[in-house]
Amino acid sequence: MKKEDFLRKLGSRKFWACISAVVIALIAFTSAEPETTERVVALVSAVGGLCIYMLSEGIADSKPTDVTNIIKTEDYKED
């Protein structure tokens, strides 16, 4: 798997929903208290949201600005 593919997966909401489902299933399997389940779900959701935000900002910042739309005043001067 390429680094770009891995980062795209890490920033996916579906990925974090899957991780949350697995964690909830594991907690339910171990017969944990409901309060523990709520805390773990909140933690996974917070980490997932942070990862999605950081990756989306990084992708947005890494793209070059579009310099083709810059209008130069020299192009419109009459000779």
PyMOL Python script that loads the backbone (N, CA, C, O; Angstrom):
from pymol import cmd

cmd.read_pdbstr("""\
ATOM      1  N   MET A   1       0.849  -1.172   0.000  1.00  0.00           N
ATOM      2  CA  MET A   1       0.000   0.000   0.000  1.00  0.00           C
ATOM      3  C   MET A   1       0.898   1.239   0.000  1.00  0.00           C
ATOM      4  O   MET A   1       1.857   1.331   0.766  1.00  0.00           O
ATOM      5  N   LYS A   2       0.572   2.163  -0.856  1.00  0.00           N
ATOM      6  CA  LYS A   2       1.338   3.411  -0.934  1.00  0.00           C
ATOM      7  C   LYS A   2       0.991   4.325   0.228  1.00  0.00           C
ATOM      8  O   LYS A   2      -0.052   4.181   0.866  1.00  0.00           O
ATOM      9  N   LYS A   3       1.889   5.269   0.490  1.00  0.00           N
ATOM     10  CA  LYS A   3       1.676   6.201   1.595  1.00  0.00           C
ATOM     11  C   LYS A   3       0.410   7.030   1.380  1.00  0.00           C
ATOM     12  O   LYS A   3      -0.331   7.289   2.329  1.00  0.00           O
ATOM     13  N   GLU A   4       0.160   7.447   0.135  1.00  0.00           N
ATOM     14  CA  GLU A   4      -1.030   8.248  -0.161  1.00  0.00           C
ATOM     15  C   GLU A   4      -2.302   7.455   0.113  1.00  0.00           C
ATOM     16  O   GLU A   4      -3.277   7.995   0.635  1.00  0.00           O
ATOM     17  N   ASP A   5      -2.288   6.160  -0.244  1.00  0.00           N
ATOM     18  CA  ASP A   5      -3.459   5.315   0.009  1.00  0.00           C
ATOM     19  C   ASP A   5      -3.700   5.156   1.506  1.00  0.00           C
ATOM     20  O   ASP A   5      -4.837   5.199   1.976  1.00  0.00           O
ATOM     21  N   PHE A   6      -2.604   4.970   2.247  1.00  0.00           N
ATOM     22  CA  PHE A   6      -2.723   4.815   3.696  1.00  0.00           C
ATOM     23  C   PHE A   6      -3.283   6.083   4.336  1.00  0.00           C
ATOM     24  O   PHE A   6      -4.153   6.007   5.204  1.00  0.00           O
ATOM     25  N   LEU A   7      -2.793   7.245   3.914  1.00  0.00           N
ATOM     26  CA  LEU A   7      -3.280   8.499   4.472  1.00  0.00           C
ATOM     27  C   LEU A   7      -4.743   8.741   4.118  1.00  0.00           C
ATOM     28  O   LEU A   7      -5.507   9.258   4.932  1.00  0.00           O
ATOM     29  N   ARG A   8      -5.128   8.364   2.904  1.00  0.00           N
ATOM     30  CA  ARG A   8      -6.526   8.524   2.501  1.00  0.00           C
ATOM     31  C   ARG A   8      -7.436   7.632   3.349  1.00  0.00           C
ATOM     32  O   ARG A   8      -8.519   8.049   3.758  1.00  0.00           O
ATOM     33  N   LYS A   9      -6.987   6.405   3.608  1.00  0.00           N
ATOM     34  CA  LYS A   9      -7.762   5.503   4.457  1.00  0.00           C
ATOM     35  C   LYS A   9      -7.854   6.035   5.883  1.00  0.00           C
ATOM     36  O   LYS A   9      -8.905   5.954   6.519  1.00  0.00           O
ATOM     37  N   LEU A  10      -6.737   6.583   6.384  1.00  0.00           N
ATOM     38  CA  LEU A  10      -6.721   7.101   7.746  1.00  0.00           C
ATOM     39  C   LEU A  10      -7.654   8.299   7.898  1.00  0.00           C
ATOM     40  O   LEU A  10      -8.179   8.538   8.986  1.00  0.00           O
ATOM     41  N   GLY A  11      -7.862   9.041   6.837  1.00  0.00           N
ATOM     42  CA  GLY A  11      -8.742  10.201   6.872  1.00  0.00           C
ATOM     43  C   GLY A  11     -10.179   9.898   6.512  1.00  0.00           C
ATOM     44  O   GLY A  11     -10.993  10.814   6.394  1.00  0.00           O
ATOM     45  N   SER A  12     -10.501   8.645   6.339  1.00  0.00           N
ATOM     46  CA  SER A  12     -11.846   8.258   5.929  1.00  0.00           C
ATOM     47  C   SER A  12     -12.775   8.116   7.131  1.00  0.00           C
ATOM     48  O   SER A  12     -12.409   7.515   8.141  1.00  0.00           O
ATOM     49  N   ARG A  13     -13.977   8.674   7.015  1.00  0.00           N
ATOM     50  CA  ARG A  13     -14.970   8.513   8.073  1.00  0.00           C
ATOM     51  C   ARG A  13     -15.423   7.063   8.180  1.00  0.00           C
ATOM     52  O   ARG A  13     -15.713   6.580   9.275  1.00  0.00           O
ATOM     53  N   LYS A  14     -15.483   6.369   7.052  1.00  0.00           N
ATOM     54  CA  LYS A  14     -15.872   4.958   7.075  1.00  0.00           C
ATOM     55  C   LYS A  14     -14.849   4.132   7.860  1.00  0.00           C
ATOM     56  O   LYS A  14     -15.222   3.223   8.601  1.00  0.00           O
ATOM     57  N   PHE A  15     -13.567   4.448   7.698  1.00  0.00           N
ATOM     58  CA  PHE A  15     -12.518   3.749   8.430  1.00  0.00           C
ATOM     59  C   PHE A  15     -12.714   3.918   9.930  1.00  0.00           C
ATOM     60  O   PHE A  15     -12.645   2.945  10.681  1.00  0.00           O
ATOM     61  N   TRP A  16     -12.959   5.154  10.368  1.00  0.00           N
ATOM     62  CA  TRP A  16     -13.120   5.410  11.801  1.00  0.00           C
ATOM     63  C   TRP A  16     -14.417   4.819  12.334  1.00  0.00           C
ATOM     64  O   TRP A  16     -14.477   4.425  13.498  1.00  0.00           O
ATOM     65  N   ALA A  17     -15.450   4.751  11.511  1.00  0.00           N
ATOM     66  CA  ALA A  17     -16.680   4.083  11.923  1.00  0.00           C
ATOM     67  C   ALA A  17     -16.425   2.587  12.116  1.00  0.00           C
ATOM     68  O   ALA A  17     -16.948   1.970  13.044  1.00  0.00           O
ATOM     69  N   CYS A  18     -15.619   2.020  11.230  1.00  0.00           N
ATOM     70  CA  CYS A  18     -15.256   0.605  11.345  1.00  0.00           C
ATOM     71  C   CYS A  18     -14.430   0.359  12.607  1.00  0.00           C
ATOM     72  O   CYS A  18     -14.671  -0.607  13.332  1.00  0.00           O
ATOM     73  N   ILE A  19     -13.459   1.230  12.869  1.00  0.00           N
ATOM     74  CA  ILE A  19     -12.644   1.101  14.072  1.00  0.00           C
ATOM     75  C   ILE A  19     -13.537   1.194  15.317  1.00  0.00           C
ATOM     76  O   ILE A  19     -13.389   0.407  16.252  1.00  0.00           O
ATOM     77  N   SER A  20     -14.453   2.150  15.321  1.00  0.00           N
ATOM     78  CA  SER A  20     -15.371   2.296  16.459  1.00  0.00           C
ATOM     79  C   SER A  20     -16.206   1.038  16.652  1.00  0.00           C
ATOM     80  O   SER A  20     -16.401   0.592  17.783  1.00  0.00           O
ATOM     81  N   ALA A  21     -16.702   0.463  15.561  1.00  0.00           N
ATOM     82  CA  ALA A  21     -17.519  -0.741  15.655  1.00  0.00           C
ATOM     83  C   ALA A  21     -16.720  -1.905  16.233  1.00  0.00           C
ATOM     84  O   ALA A  21     -17.226  -2.661  17.062  1.00  0.00           O
ATOM     85  N   VAL A  22     -15.483  -2.045  15.797  1.00  0.00           N
ATOM     86  CA  VAL A  22     -14.645  -3.129  16.312  1.00  0.00           C
ATOM     87  C   VAL A  22     -14.364  -2.925  17.796  1.00  0.00           C
ATOM     88  O   VAL A  22     -14.445  -3.868  18.582  1.00  0.00           O
ATOM     89  N   VAL A  23     -14.033  -1.691  18.178  1.00  0.00           N
ATOM     90  CA  VAL A  23     -13.744  -1.414  19.583  1.00  0.00           C
ATOM     91  C   VAL A  23     -14.985  -1.662  20.444  1.00  0.00           C
ATOM     92  O   VAL A  23     -14.876  -2.254  21.517  1.00  0.00           O
ATOM     93  N   ILE A  24     -16.141  -1.225  19.998  1.00  0.00           N
ATOM     94  CA  ILE A  24     -17.384  -1.440  20.750  1.00  0.00           C
ATOM     95  C   ILE A  24     -17.677  -2.929  20.878  1.00  0.00           C
ATOM     96  O   ILE A  24     -18.093  -3.399  21.937  1.00  0.00           O
ATOM     97  N   ALA A  25     -17.460  -3.666  19.797  1.00  0.00           N
ATOM     98  CA  ALA A  25     -17.702  -5.108  19.848  1.00  0.00           C
ATOM     99  C   ALA A  25     -16.748  -5.786  20.832  1.00  0.00           C
ATOM    100  O   ALA A  25     -17.157  -6.676  21.579  1.00  0.00           O
ATOM    101  N   LEU A  26     -15.494  -5.374  20.835  1.00  0.00           N
ATOM    102  CA  LEU A  26     -14.531  -5.962  21.776  1.00  0.00           C
ATOM    103  C   LEU A  26     -14.879  -5.627  23.224  1.00  0.00           C
ATOM    104  O   LEU A  26     -14.745  -6.468  24.113  1.00  0.00           O
ATOM    105  N   ILE A  27     -15.322  -4.402  23.452  1.00  0.00           N
ATOM    106  CA  ILE A  27     -15.714  -4.014  24.807  1.00  0.00           C
ATOM    107  C   ILE A  27     -16.959  -4.787  25.240  1.00  0.00           C
ATOM    108  O   ILE A  27     -17.036  -5.242  26.381  1.00  0.00           O
ATOM    109  N   ALA A  28     -17.924  -4.939  24.351  1.00  0.00           N
ATOM    110  CA  ALA A  28     -19.138  -5.695  24.677  1.00  0.00           C
ATOM    111  C   ALA A  28     -18.792  -7.164  24.928  1.00  0.00           C
ATOM    112  O   ALA A  28     -19.405  -7.806  25.781  1.00  0.00           O
ATOM    113  N   PHE A  29     -17.822  -7.695  24.197  1.00  0.00           N
ATOM    114  CA  PHE A  29     -17.408  -9.084  24.361  1.00  0.00           C
ATOM    115  C   PHE A  29     -16.792  -9.319  25.737  1.00  0.00           C
ATOM    116  O   PHE A  29     -16.946 -10.392  26.320  1.00  0.00           O
ATOM    117  N   THR A  30     -16.099  -8.317  26.244  1.00  0.00           N
ATOM    118  CA  THR A  30     -15.460  -8.468  27.551  1.00  0.00           C
ATOM    119  C   THR A  30     -16.405  -8.108  28.699  1.00  0.00           C
ATOM    120  O   THR A  30     -15.983  -8.101  29.855  1.00  0.00           O
ATOM    121  N   SER A  31     -17.643  -7.815  28.410  1.00  0.00           N
ATOM    122  CA  SER A  31     -18.660  -7.485  29.420  1.00  0.00           C
ATOM    123  C   SER A  31     -18.252  -6.299  30.292  1.00  0.00           C
ATOM    124  O   SER A  31     -18.373  -6.343  31.516  1.00  0.00           O
ATOM    125  N   ALA A  32     -17.777  -5.262  29.659  1.00  0.00           N
ATOM    126  CA  ALA A  32     -17.379  -4.051  30.379  1.00  0.00           C
ATOM    127  C   ALA A  32     -18.618  -3.268  30.799  1.00  0.00           C
ATOM    128  O   ALA A  32     -19.717  -3.490  30.293  1.00  0.00           O
ATOM    129  N   GLU A  33     -18.415  -2.363  31.720  1.00  0.00           N
ATOM    130  CA  GLU A  33     -19.494  -1.492  32.189  1.00  0.00           C
ATOM    131  C   GLU A  33     -19.914  -0.538  31.072  1.00  0.00           C
ATOM    132  O   GLU A  33     -19.084  -0.184  30.234  1.00  0.00           O
ATOM    133  N   PRO A  34     -21.182  -0.110  31.038  1.00  0.00           N
ATOM    134  CA  PRO A  34     -21.629   0.837  30.001  1.00  0.00           C
ATOM    135  C   PRO A  34     -20.852   2.158  30.022  1.00  0.00           C
ATOM    136  O   PRO A  34     -20.628   2.761  28.972  1.00  0.00           O
ATOM    137  N   GLU A  35     -20.445   2.603  31.198  1.00  0.00           N
ATOM    138  CA  GLU A  35     -19.687   3.852  31.285  1.00  0.00           C
ATOM    139  C   GLU A  35     -18.332   3.719  30.592  1.00  0.00           C
ATOM    140  O   GLU A  35     -17.858   4.657  29.950  1.00  0.00           O
ATOM    141  N   THR A  36     -17.717   2.551  30.728  1.00  0.00           N
ATOM    142  CA  THR A  36     -16.434   2.303  30.064  1.00  0.00           C
ATOM    143  C   THR A  36     -16.612   2.326  28.554  1.00  0.00           C
ATOM    144  O   THR A  36     -15.790   2.891  27.833  1.00  0.00           O
ATOM    145  N   THR A  37     -17.673   1.719  28.085  1.00  0.00           N
ATOM    146  CA  THR A  37     -17.950   1.708  26.647  1.00  0.00           C
ATOM    147  C   THR A  37     -18.130   3.124  26.121  1.00  0.00           C
ATOM    148  O   THR A  37     -17.587   3.471  25.071  1.00  0.00           O
ATOM    149  N   GLU A  38     -18.879   3.936  26.833  1.00  0.00           N
ATOM    150  CA  GLU A  38     -19.102   5.321  26.404  1.00  0.00           C
ATOM    151  C   GLU A  38     -17.796   6.097  26.348  1.00  0.00           C
ATOM    152  O   GLU A  38     -17.569   6.861  25.410  1.00  0.00           O
ATOM    153  N   ARG A  39     -16.947   5.911  27.332  1.00  0.00           N
ATOM    154  CA  ARG A  39     -15.668   6.636  27.365  1.00  0.00           C
ATOM    155  C   ARG A  39     -14.757   6.215  26.223  1.00  0.00           C
ATOM    156  O   ARG A  39     -14.112   7.058  25.599  1.00  0.00           O
ATOM    157  N   VAL A  40     -14.699   4.936  25.949  1.00  0.00           N
ATOM    158  CA  VAL A  40     -13.834   4.455  24.865  1.00  0.00           C
ATOM    159  C   VAL A  40     -14.359   4.936  23.515  1.00  0.00           C
ATOM    160  O   VAL A  40     -13.574   5.343  22.658  1.00  0.00           O
ATOM    161  N   VAL A  41     -15.661   4.893  23.318  1.00  0.00           N
ATOM    162  CA  VAL A  41     -16.246   5.386  22.068  1.00  0.00           C
ATOM    163  C   VAL A  41     -15.952   6.875  21.892  1.00  0.00           C
ATOM    164  O   VAL A  41     -15.623   7.319  20.792  1.00  0.00           O
ATOM    165  N   ALA A  42     -16.069   7.637  22.964  1.00  0.00           N
ATOM    166  CA  ALA A  42     -15.757   9.065  22.890  1.00  0.00           C
ATOM    167  C   ALA A  42     -14.294   9.290  22.538  1.00  0.00           C
ATOM    168  O   ALA A  42     -13.974  10.187  21.759  1.00  0.00           O
ATOM    169  N   LEU A  43     -13.412   8.488  23.101  1.00  0.00           N
ATOM    170  CA  LEU A  43     -11.980   8.621  22.805  1.00  0.00           C
ATOM    171  C   LEU A  43     -11.673   8.280  21.355  1.00  0.00           C
ATOM    172  O   LEU A  43     -10.934   9.006  20.691  1.00  0.00           O
ATOM    173  N   VAL A  44     -12.235   7.184  20.859  1.00  0.00           N
ATOM    174  CA  VAL A  44     -12.008   6.796  19.457  1.00  0.00           C
ATOM    175  C   VAL A  44     -12.571   7.854  18.520  1.00  0.00           C
ATOM    176  O   VAL A  44     -11.946   8.176  17.510  1.00  0.00           O
ATOM    177  N   SER A  45     -13.731   8.396  18.835  1.00  0.00           N
ATOM    178  CA  SER A  45     -14.336   9.442  18.002  1.00  0.00           C
ATOM    179  C   SER A  45     -13.480  10.704  17.988  1.00  0.00           C
ATOM    180  O   SER A  45     -13.317  11.336  16.944  1.00  0.00           O
ATOM    181  N   ALA A  46     -12.939  11.068  19.135  1.00  0.00           N
ATOM    182  CA  ALA A  46     -12.099  12.263  19.207  1.00  0.00           C
ATOM    183  C   ALA A  46     -10.816  12.086  18.397  1.00  0.00           C
ATOM    184  O   ALA A  46     -10.413  12.991  17.666  1.00  0.00           O
ATOM    185  N   VAL A  47     -10.183  10.939  18.523  1.00  0.00           N
ATOM    186  CA  VAL A  47      -8.950  10.681  17.771  1.00  0.00           C
ATOM    187  C   VAL A  47      -9.245  10.636  16.276  1.00  0.00           C
ATOM    188  O   VAL A  47      -8.481  11.173  15.474  1.00  0.00           O
ATOM    189  N   GLY A  48     -10.351   9.998  15.900  1.00  0.00           N
ATOM    190  CA  GLY A  48     -10.722   9.938  14.482  1.00  0.00           C
ATOM    191  C   GLY A  48     -10.995  11.311  13.904  1.00  0.00           C
ATOM    192  O   GLY A  48     -10.541  11.628  12.804  1.00  0.00           O
ATOM    193  N   GLY A  49     -11.735  12.127  14.638  1.00  0.00           N
ATOM    194  CA  GLY A  49     -12.014  13.491  14.165  1.00  0.00           C
ATOM    195  C   GLY A  49     -10.750  14.318  14.030  1.00  0.00           C
ATOM    196  O   GLY A  49     -10.605  15.087  13.080  1.00  0.00           O
ATOM    197  N   LEU A  50      -9.838  14.164  14.975  1.00  0.00           N
ATOM    198  CA  LEU A  50      -8.572  14.886  14.904  1.00  0.00           C
ATOM    199  C   LEU A  50      -7.743  14.447  13.706  1.00  0.00           C
ATOM    200  O   LEU A  50      -7.151  15.281  13.021  1.00  0.00           O
ATOM    201  N   CYS A  51      -7.696  13.153  13.451  1.00  0.00           N
ATOM    202  CA  CYS A  51      -6.943  12.645  12.294  1.00  0.00           C
ATOM    203  C   CYS A  51      -7.528  13.154  10.982  1.00  0.00           C
ATOM    204  O   CYS A  51      -6.793  13.565  10.084  1.00  0.00           O
ATOM    205  N   ILE A  52      -8.840  13.125  10.878  1.00  0.00           N
ATOM    206  CA  ILE A  52      -9.480  13.603   9.653  1.00  0.00           C
ATOM    207  C   ILE A  52      -9.187  15.080   9.440  1.00  0.00           C
ATOM    208  O   ILE A  52      -8.893  15.493   8.319  1.00  0.00           O
ATOM    209  N   TYR A  53      -9.262  15.882  10.495  1.00  0.00           N
ATOM    210  CA  TYR A  53      -8.985  17.310  10.381  1.00  0.00           C
ATOM    211  C   TYR A  53      -7.538  17.562   9.965  1.00  0.00           C
ATOM    212  O   TYR A  53      -7.275  18.347   9.054  1.00  0.00           O
ATOM    213  N   MET A  54      -6.606  16.895  10.634  1.00  0.00           N
ATOM    214  CA  MET A  54      -5.188  17.120  10.327  1.00  0.00           C
ATOM    215  C   MET A  54      -4.850  16.701   8.896  1.00  0.00           C
ATOM    216  O   MET A  54      -4.118  17.406   8.201  1.00  0.00           O
ATOM    217  N   LEU A  55      -5.368  15.577   8.459  1.00  0.00           N
ATOM    218  CA  LEU A  55      -5.077  15.123   7.101  1.00  0.00           C
ATOM    219  C   LEU A  55      -5.715  16.025   6.055  1.00  0.00           C
ATOM    220  O   LEU A  55      -5.090  16.322   5.036  1.00  0.00           O
ATOM    221  N   SER A  56      -6.938  16.461   6.286  1.00  0.00           N
ATOM    222  CA  SER A  56      -7.588  17.328   5.297  1.00  0.00           C
ATOM    223  C   SER A  56      -6.887  18.683   5.217  1.00  0.00           C
ATOM    224  O   SER A  56      -6.748  19.234   4.126  1.00  0.00           O
ATOM    225  N   GLU A  57      -6.447  19.225   6.341  1.00  0.00           N
ATOM    226  CA  GLU A  57      -5.705  20.491   6.319  1.00  0.00           C
ATOM    227  C   GLU A  57      -4.349  20.311   5.640  1.00  0.00           C
ATOM    228  O   GLU A  57      -3.907  21.180   4.888  1.00  0.00           O
ATOM    229  N   GLY A  58      -3.698  19.197   5.904  1.00  0.00           N
ATOM    230  CA  GLY A  58      -2.410  18.927   5.268  1.00  0.00           C
ATOM    231  C   GLY A  58      -2.541  18.788   3.765  1.00  0.00           C
ATOM    232  O   GLY A  58      -1.693  19.280   3.020  1.00  0.00           O
ATOM    233  N   ILE A  59      -3.585  18.127   3.313  1.00  0.00           N
ATOM    234  CA  ILE A  59      -3.811  17.975   1.874  1.00  0.00           C
ATOM    235  C   ILE A  59      -4.121  19.322   1.245  1.00  0.00           C
ATOM    236  O   ILE A  59      -3.617  19.637   0.167  1.00  0.00           O
ATOM    237  N   ALA A  60      -4.944  20.113   1.909  1.00  0.00           N
ATOM    238  CA  ALA A  60      -5.291  21.440   1.381  1.00  0.00           C
ATOM    239  C   ALA A  60      -4.066  22.348   1.320  1.00  0.00           C
ATOM    240  O   ALA A  60      -3.906  23.106   0.363  1.00  0.00           O
ATOM    241  N   ASP A  61      -3.210  22.279   2.322  1.00  0.00           N
ATOM    242  CA  ASP A  61      -2.023  23.130   2.342  1.00  0.00           C
ATOM    243  C   ASP A  61      -0.944  22.668   1.370  1.00  0.00           C
ATOM    244  O   ASP A  61      -0.117  23.473   0.943  1.00  0.00           O
ATOM    245  N   SER A  62      -0.938  21.391   1.016  1.00  0.00           N
ATOM    246  CA  SER A  62       0.112  20.877   0.140  1.00  0.00           C
ATOM    247  C   SER A  62      -0.152  21.152  -1.335  1.00  0.00           C
ATOM    248  O   SER A  62       0.770  21.091  -2.148  1.00  0.00           O
ATOM    249  N   LYS A  63      -1.387  21.450  -1.686  1.00  0.00           N
ATOM    250  CA  LYS A  63      -1.705  21.719  -3.089  1.00  0.00           C
ATOM    251  C   LYS A  63      -1.198  23.108  -3.474  1.00  0.00           C
ATOM    252  O   LYS A  63      -1.385  24.071  -2.731  1.00  0.00           O
ATOM    253  N   PRO A  64      -0.562  23.204  -4.629  1.00  0.00           N
ATOM    254  CA  PRO A  64      -0.070  24.528  -5.053  1.00  0.00           C
ATOM    255  C   PRO A  64      -1.228  25.450  -5.408  1.00  0.00           C
ATOM    256  O   PRO A  64      -2.282  25.006  -5.865  1.00  0.00           O
ATOM    257  N   THR A  65      -1.015  26.718  -5.193  1.00  0.00           N
ATOM    258  CA  THR A  65      -2.048  27.682  -5.562  1.00  0.00           C
ATOM    259  C   THR A  65      -2.103  27.804  -7.082  1.00  0.00           C
ATOM    260  O   THR A  65      -1.102  27.592  -7.766  1.00  0.00           O
ATOM    261  N   ASP A  66      -3.241  28.137  -7.587  1.00  0.00           N
ATOM    262  CA  ASP A  66      -3.437  28.253  -9.024  1.00  0.00           C
ATOM    263  C   ASP A  66      -2.935  29.616  -9.486  1.00  0.00           C
ATOM    264  O   ASP A  66      -3.593  30.633  -9.267  1.00  0.00           O
ATOM    265  N   VAL A  67      -1.782  29.633 -10.119  1.00  0.00           N
ATOM    266  CA  VAL A  67      -1.191  30.898 -10.552  1.00  0.00           C
ATOM    267  C   VAL A  67      -1.632  31.281 -11.959  1.00  0.00           C
ATOM    268  O   VAL A  67      -1.248  32.343 -12.449  1.00  0.00           O
ATOM    269  N   THR A  68      -2.418  30.453 -12.614  1.00  0.00           N
ATOM    270  CA  THR A  68      -2.840  30.782 -13.969  1.00  0.00           C
ATOM    271  C   THR A  68      -3.934  31.837 -13.992  1.00  0.00           C
ATOM    272  O   THR A  68      -4.182  32.440 -15.036  1.00  0.00           O
ATOM    273  N   ASN A  69      -4.590  32.073 -12.868  1.00  0.00           N
ATOM    274  CA  ASN A  69      -5.674  33.049 -12.831  1.00  0.00           C
ATOM    275  C   ASN A  69      -5.212  34.444 -12.444  1.00  0.00           C
ATOM    276  O   ASN A  69      -6.036  35.348 -12.310  1.00  0.00           O
ATOM    277  N   ILE A  70      -3.924  34.635 -12.264  1.00  0.00           N
ATOM    278  CA  ILE A  70      -3.409  35.948 -11.892  1.00  0.00           C
ATOM    279  C   ILE A  70      -3.389  36.837 -13.137  1.00  0.00           C
ATOM    280  O   ILE A  70      -2.843  36.455 -14.172  1.00  0.00           O
ATOM    281  N   ILE A  71      -3.976  38.002 -13.029  1.00  0.00           N
ATOM    282  CA  ILE A  71      -4.018  38.944 -14.146  1.00  0.00           C
ATOM    283  C   ILE A  71      -2.917  39.966 -13.934  1.00  0.00           C
ATOM    284  O   ILE A  71      -2.847  40.634 -12.902  1.00  0.00           O
ATOM    285  N   LYS A  72      -2.066  40.069 -14.933  1.00  0.00           N
ATOM    286  CA  LYS A  72      -0.974  41.043 -14.853  1.00  0.00           C
ATOM    287  C   LYS A  72      -1.418  42.339 -15.514  1.00  0.00           C
ATOM    288  O   LYS A  72      -2.039  42.326 -16.578  1.00  0.00           O
ATOM    289  N   THR A  73      -1.097  43.444 -14.881  1.00  0.00           N
ATOM    290  CA  THR A  73      -1.495  44.729 -15.456  1.00  0.00           C
ATOM    291  C   THR A  73      -0.725  45.030 -16.730  1.00  0.00           C
ATOM    292  O   THR A  73      -1.197  45.799 -17.567  1.00  0.00           O
ATOM    293  N   GLU A  74       0.455  44.438 -16.891  1.00  0.00           N
ATOM    294  CA  GLU A  74       1.231  44.660 -18.116  1.00  0.00           C
ATOM    295  C   GLU A  74       0.519  44.115 -19.351  1.00  0.00           C
ATOM    296  O   GLU A  74       0.706  44.632 -20.453  1.00  0.00           O
ATOM    297  N   ASP A  75      -0.289  43.082 -19.176  1.00  0.00           N
ATOM    298  CA  ASP A  75      -0.981  42.471 -20.301  1.00  0.00           C
ATOM    299  C   ASP A  75      -2.067  43.377 -20.860  1.00  0.00           C
ATOM    300  O   ASP A  75      -2.485  43.202 -22.005  1.00  0.00           O
ATOM    301  N   TYR A  76      -2.526  44.333 -20.081  1.00  0.00           N
ATOM    302  CA  TYR A  76      -3.633  45.196 -20.513  1.00  0.00           C
ATOM    303  C   TYR A  76      -3.208  46.613 -20.829  1.00  0.00           C
ATOM    304  O   TYR A  76      -4.055  47.465 -21.096  1.00  0.00           O
ATOM    305  N   LYS A  77      -1.940  46.880 -20.805  1.00  0.00           N
ATOM    306  CA  LYS A  77      -1.454  48.216 -21.163  1.00  0.00           C
ATOM    307  C   LYS A  77      -1.461  48.383 -22.663  1.00  0.00           C
ATOM    308  O   LYS A  77      -1.089  47.483 -23.416  1.00  0.00           O
ATOM    309  N   GLU A  78      -1.888  49.544 -23.071  1.00  0.00           N
ATOM    310  CA  GLU A  78      -1.885  49.834 -24.503  1.00  0.00           C
ATOM    311  C   GLU A  78      -0.554  50.417 -24.895  1.00  0.00           C
ATOM    312  O   GLU A  78       0.024  51.198 -24.140  1.00  0.00           O
ATOM    313  N   ASP A  79      -0.052  50.055 -26.065  1.00  0.00           N
ATOM    314  CA  ASP A  79       1.229  50.586 -26.541  1.00  0.00           C
ATOM    315  C   ASP A  79       1.100  51.957 -27.118  1.00  0.00           C
ATOM    316  O   ASP A  79       2.092  52.536 -27.561  1.00  0.00           O
TER     317      ASP A  79
END
""", "prot")
cmd.dss("prot")
cmd.show_as("cartoon", "prot")
cmd.util.cbc("prot")
cmd.orient("prot")
